[in-house]
Amino acid sequence: MSHQVNRLEALLGVRLFHRLPRGLALTDEGAALVPMLVDSFDRMAAMLDRYASGQPREPLTLGVVGTFAIGWLLPRLDAFTAAHPFVDVRLRTHNNRVDLAGEGLDYAIRFGDGAWHGVDADPLLAAPLTPMLAPRLAGRCRSPAALAGTTLLRSYRADEWPRWFAAVHLACPPLAGPVFDSSVTMAAAARAGAGVALLPPAMFADALEDGSLVAPFAEGIDTGRYWLTRLKTRTPGPAMRAFRDWLVGACEPPTPAQ
């Protein structure tokens, strides 16, 4: 080892270590070199990991609106990675505001009408919204009209509550509840009893099943759906094609039994 250190110092023309009676200590020049060496070794390790299985691993950078990530994708992601071990998934969540190019994303899963400029969009799941609330508030909300006396939690889409009340043929009460930029955090507020939230039951099936949220009314409103989007200028590679085929297929409704 000492011979290799001497050769490196001779090559660089600087002393990297102080020779002490009980070992070595880094000089200032040696300490300055450490971060660069660590970064280089990390990159080599990452590259070797990509080839460890005998097939190069291909990164897939995916932006996902938080509601879909928690309510649908994460419980199923193991099935995808098990079937496609060559895909190295890098997952980022967002609140439905996303910049595919600026964030370096291969795909983004978002909610809306599918009409985004310069983007190809594959339809995934419909997600109608209906009022959901904590069980302890349900006794006060036995009819849609009773919601007027509760705190109505809001998203940044200001028309959702007016549309829901119109669907049940009622005037929308004044809206003064807090505004959330994420359905996940709004659902957490509803669970805590902070008010009533308009949420997609399909994304909160676990909460409905365990009873932490209830959906007392059948009426829902369709404000859009989830889409898999990519830039038109982004040519899909093997990882992108594998993920797209898996996701679109997994979101298809089951074929009715004959």
C-alpha positions in Angstrom: 0.0 0.0 0.0 2.8 2.5 0.9 4.4 1.8 -2.5 1.1 2.7 -4.2 0.8 5.9 -2.1 4.3 6.9 -3.1 3.6 6.3 -6.7 0.4 8.4 -6.6 2.1 11.2 -4.8 4.9 11.2 -7.4 2.3 11.2 -10.2 0.4 14.2 -8.7 3.5 16.0 -7.5 2.0 16.7 -4.0 2.2 15.0 -0.6 -1.1 13.3 0.2 -0.3 11.9 3.7 1.8 12.9 6.7 3.9 9.9 7.9 3.3 9.5 11.6 4.8 7.0 14.0 1.5 5.2 14.2 0.2 5.5 10.7 -0.8 8.1 8.2 -2.8 11.3 8.3 -4.2 13.2 5.3 -2.6 16.4 4.3 -4.8 19.3 3.1 -4.2 18.2 -0.5 -5.2 14.6 0.3 -8.4 15.7 2.1 -9.3 17.8 -0.9 -9.0 14.7 -3.1 -11.3 12.5 -1.0 -14.7 13.8 -2.2 -13.7 13.4 -5.9 -12.5 9.8 -5.2 -15.6 8.9 -3.3 -17.8 10.2 -6.1 -15.7 8.2 -8.7 -16.0 5.0 -6.7 -19.7 5.5 -6.2 -20.2 5.9 -9.9 -18.2 2.8 -10.7 -20.2 0.9 -8.1 -23.5 2.1 -9.7 -22.3 1.0 -13.1 -21.2 -2.4 -11.9 -24.5 -2.8 -10.2 -26.3 -2.2 -13.5 -24.4 -5.2 -15.0 -24.5 -7.5 -12.0 -27.5 -9.5 -13.2 -25.9 -10.2 -16.6 -28.2 -7.7 -18.3 -27.6 -4.0 -18.2 -30.1 -2.3 -15.8 -31.8 0.7 -17.5 -33.0 3.6 -15.3 -36.6 4.8 -15.6 -37.3 8.1 -14.0 -41.0 8.4 -13.1 -43.0 11.3 -11.7 -46.3 10.3 -10.1 -49.0 12.4 -8.5 -49.0 11.4 -4.8 -52.6 10.1 -4.7 -52.0 7.6 -7.5 -48.6 6.6 -6.1 -49.9 5.7 -2.6 -53.4 4.6 -3.6 -52.5 2.4 -6.7 -48.9 2.2 -7.8 -46.9 1.4 -4.7 -48.9 -1.7 -3.7 -48.3 -3.1 -7.3 -44.7 -1.9 -8.0 -43.1 -5.1 -6.7 -45.0 -7.0 -9.4 -43.5 -4.8 -12.1 -40.0 -5.0 -10.8 -40.2 -8.7 -10.3 -41.3 -9.2 -13.9 -38.8 -6.6 -15.3 -35.6 -6.7 -13.2 -33.6 -4.9 -15.8 -35.6 -1.7 -15.1 -34.2 0.6 -12.3 -37.2 2.6 -11.2 -36.5 6.1 -9.8 -39.8 7.4 -8.4 -40.6 11.0 -7.6 -44.0 12.3 -6.4 -45.6 15.6 -7.3 -48.8 17.4 -6.7 -50.0 17.3 -10.3 -47.8 20.2 -11.4 -44.9 18.7 -13.3 -42.3 19.7 -15.9 -41.3 16.6 -17.8 -38.3 18.2 -19.5 -37.1 20.4 -16.6 -37.2 17.5 -14.1 -35.7 15.0 -16.5 -38.6 12.6 -16.3 -39.2 9.7 -18.7 -42.9 9.5 -17.7 -45.3 11.4 -15.5 -48.5 10.1 -14.2 -50.9 12.9 -13.6 -54.6 13.7 -13.2 -56.6 15.8 -15.7 -58.2 15.7 -19.2 -55.1 14.4 -21.1 -54.7 17.6 -23.1 -51.1 18.8 -22.3 -49.1 20.6 -25.0 -46.3 18.5 -26.6 -47.2 15.4 -24.7 -48.4 11.9 -25.6 -51.0 10.7 -23.0 -52.3 7.1 -22.4 -55.5 7.0 -20.3 -55.2 4.9 -17.1 -58.0 5.1 -14.5 -61.1 7.2 -14.1 -61.4 8.6 -10.5 -64.8 10.3 -9.8 -64.8 12.3 -6.6 -67.3 11.9 -3.7 -67.4 13.3 -0.2 -65.4 11.4 2.4 -65.1 12.0 6.1 -64.1 10.5 9.4 -66.7 8.1 11.0 -67.3 10.4 14.0 -68.6 13.1 11.7 -70.8 10.8 9.7 -73.7 11.0 12.1 -74.0 14.7 11.3 -74.0 14.2 7.6 -76.9 11.9 6.9 -78.0 13.8 3.8 -76.1 16.0 1.2 -77.9 19.1 2.6 -76.2 18.5 6.0 -72.8 19.1 4.5 -73.6 22.8 4.4 -73.1 22.8 8.1 -69.6 21.2 8.0 -66.1 22.4 7.1 -65.6 21.6 3.4 -61.9 20.9 2.7 -60.9 22.2 -0.7 -58.3 21.4 -3.4 -56.8 24.0 -5.7 -59.5 23.2 -8.3 -62.1 25.7 -7.1 -65.0 24.2 -9.1 -65.2 20.8 -7.4 -67.6 21.5 -4.5 -69.9 23.6 -6.7 -70.0 20.8 -9.2 -70.8 18.2 -6.6 -73.6 20.2 -5.0 -75.0 20.9 -8.5 -75.0 17.1 -9.1 -77.2 16.6 -6.1 -79.4 19.6 -7.0 -78.4 21.8 -4.1 -76.9 25.3 -3.9 -73.2 25.2 -2.9 -72.7 26.9 0.5 -70.0 29.5 1.0 -66.6 27.8 0.9 -64.2 28.7 3.7 -62.3 25.5 4.5 -58.6 25.1 4.1 -57.1 24.6 0.6 -54.8 21.7 -0.1 -52.4 21.0 -3.0 -52.5 17.3 -2.4 -55.4 14.8 -2.1 -53.1 12.7 0.2 -52.8 15.5 2.8 -56.4 16.4 2.4 -57.4 12.8 3.1 -55.2 12.9 6.2 -57.1 16.0 7.4 -60.4 14.3 6.8 -59.3 11.3 8.8 -58.4 13.6 11.6 -61.9 15.0 11.6 -60.9 18.4 10.2 -63.8 18.4 7.7 -65.2 16.7 4.6 -63.0 16.1 1.5 -63.9 15.3 -2.1 -61.7 12.3 -2.9 -61.6 9.5 -5.4 -62.7 6.3 -3.5 -60.7 4.1 -5.9 -57.5 5.7 -4.5 -58.5 5.4 -0.9 -59.8 1.9 -0.8 -57.7 1.0 2.2 -59.0 3.8 4.3 -62.6 2.9 3.4 -61.9 -0.8 4.2 -60.3 -0.1 7.6 -63.0 2.4 8.4 -60.8 5.5 8.9 -62.8 7.2 6.2 -66.4 6.7 5.1 -68.2 7.8 1.9 -71.8 8.3 2.9 -73.2 9.3 -0.5 -73.2 7.5 -3.9 -73.1 10.7 -5.9 -69.8 11.4 -7.5 -68.5 13.9 -10.1 -66.1 13.1 -13.0 -63.4 15.8 -13.1 -60.8 13.9 -15.1 -58.7 10.7 -15.0 -55.2 9.5 -14.4 -52.9 9.5 -17.5 -49.4 8.2 -18.3 -47.6 11.1 -20.1 -44.4 11.5 -21.9 -42.9 14.2 -24.1 -43.6 13.6 -27.8 -39.9 14.2 -28.4 -38.9 11.4 -25.9 -38.2 8.2 -27.8 -39.1 5.2 -25.5 -36.4 2.8 -24.8 -36.9 -0.8 -23.5 -37.5 0.3 -19.9 -40.1 2.9 -21.0 -41.9 0.4 -23.3 -41.9 -2.3 -20.6 -43.4 0.1 -18.0 -46.0 1.5 -20.3 -47.2 -1.9 -21.5 -47.4 -3.2 -17.9 -49.2 -0.1 -16.5 -51.7 0.3 -19.3 -52.5 -3.4 -19.1 -52.8 -3.4 -15.3 -55.3 -0.5 -15.5 -57.6 -2.1 -18.0 -60.9 -3.1 -16.6 -61.4 -6.9 -16.2 -63.2 -8.6 -19.1 -66.8 -9.5 -18.0 -67.4 -13.2 -17.5 -69.4 -14.9 -20.3 
